């Protein structure tokens, strides 16, 4: 499913947002970056990175997000996980099971190497039943 998030915090405290991910389904997020006046932010030359881990201090990532920067000049970045990637994430019996709780954050890096974390929070993994 495609979800949209409007990002106004840029270079400040990151936006906190819980992600609900369905195991075995494609995740697509449209991230729109705007300045404080609401105008699109030109992100040409920026790179993006983000990972999911459990626990948050785990040595290795559970999975890394992919980013499409085709429309970076208009402030729109597409973030995704494939169905294969979400299927490989372990889930508890229910979404309230602690085995279904993960943590994530997303960062961007400008052309000079400055890193900004713009989004972070919990991930709740909903177990796949249909196979």
Residue pairs with C-beta under 8 A, 6 or more apart in sequence:
1 22
1 25
1 26
1 27
1 28
2 28
2 29
2 30
3 28
3 29
3 30
4 29
4 30
4 32
5 15
5 17
5 29
5 30
5 31
5 32
5 119
6 32
6 34
7 15
7 31
7 32
7 33
7 34
7 118
7 119
8 15
8 34
8 35
8 36
9 15
9 118
10 33
10 35
10 41
10 116
10 118
11 114
11 116
14 105
14 117
14 118
14 119
14 120
15 118
15 119
15 120
16 120
16 121
17 119
17 120
17 121
18 121
18 122
18 123
18 124
19 27
19 104
19 121
19 122
19 123
19 124
20 95
20 123
20 124
20 126
21 27
21 81
21 86
21 89
21 123
21 124
21 125
21 126
22 86
22 126
22 128
23 86
23 87
23 89
23 91
23 125
23 126
23 127
23 128
24 83
24 86
24 87
24 128
24 130
24 131
25 83
25 86
25 128
26 80
26 81
26 82
26 83
26 86
27 80
27 81
27 86
28 78
28 79
28 80
29 78
29 79
29 80
30 76
30 77
30 78
30 79
31 76
31 77
31 78
31 79
31 119
32 40
32 75
32 76
33 40
33 41
33 43
33 75
33 76
33 77
33 118
34 40
34 41
34 75
35 41
40 74
40 75
40 76
41 75
42 72
42 73
42 74
42 75
43 69
43 72
43 73
43 75
43 77
43 108
44 72
44 73
45 72
45 110
45 111
46 69
46 72
46 108
46 109
46 110
46 111
47 67
47 69
47 108
47 109
48 65
48 67
48 69
48 77
48 79
48 106
48 107
48 108
48 109
49 64
49 65
49 67
49 106
49 107
49 108
49 109
50 64
50 65
50 67
50 79
50 104
50 105
50 106
50 107
50 119
51 61
51 62
51 63
51 64
51 65
51 104
51 105
52 61
52 62
52 63
52 64
52 65
52 89
52 102
52 103
52 104
52 123
53 60
53 61
53 62
53 102
53 103
53 104
54 62
54 101
54 102
54 103
55 103
56 103
62 89
62 102
63 81
63 85
63 86
63 88
63 89
65 79
65 80
65 81
65 104
65 106
66 79
66 80
66 81
66 82
67 77
67 78
67 79
67 80
68 77
68 78
68 80
69 77
70 78
71 77
71 78
79 106
86 125
87 128
89 102
89 125
90 99
90 125
91 97
91 99
91 100
91 125
91 126
91 127
91 128
92 98
92 99
92 100
92 125
92 127
93 99
93 127
94 100
94 127
95 124
95 125
95 126
95 127
100 124
100 125
100 126
100 127
101 122
101 123
101 124
101 125
102 122
102 123
102 124
102 125
103 120
103 121
103 122
103 123
104 119
104 120
104 121
104 122
104 123
105 117
105 119
105 120
105 121
106 117
106 118
106 119
106 120
107 115
107 116
107 117
107 118
108 115
108 116
108 118
109 115
109 116
110 116
